[in-house]
Amino acid sequence: MDVTAVTSRGTSRLDLRRSAGWAKAHRQRRFRATEADFLIDFARTWAPYGGATEEDILVHFGMTWRRFVEHLWQVIPQTECTEEEIRSFATVYRLGT
C-alpha cells in the first residue's frame, strides 16, 4: 500500500496517519493528569492573587480551604514544582497554628 497516496481532499495518507498519531498521543497525555496536577494548577493559578477563596475551593474540589491546603502539601512531593512555586505556596497556602 502506498502511504503517500493522496486522498480526494489533497491530504496524503501519511499526513492523516501522522495527525491521527498526534491526536492519540495528545489525548493520552491529557487524560493522564492526576488529582495532584489539578490541585497544583489550581493553587498556581490563584497564588498571585493571595490564594483561592473558600468558595472557589469548595466548588472545584468539594472540600474546605483547610482540607485543600493539607492535601496540597501532601501532593507537592509528587509533583515537579519549582522551589519558587513552593515558596509562593508557603506564603499563600499555610495553616495557622
Helices and strands as residue ranges (DSSP letters): H 13-31, H 35-46, G 47-49, H 54-61, H 65-75, G 76-78, H 83-92
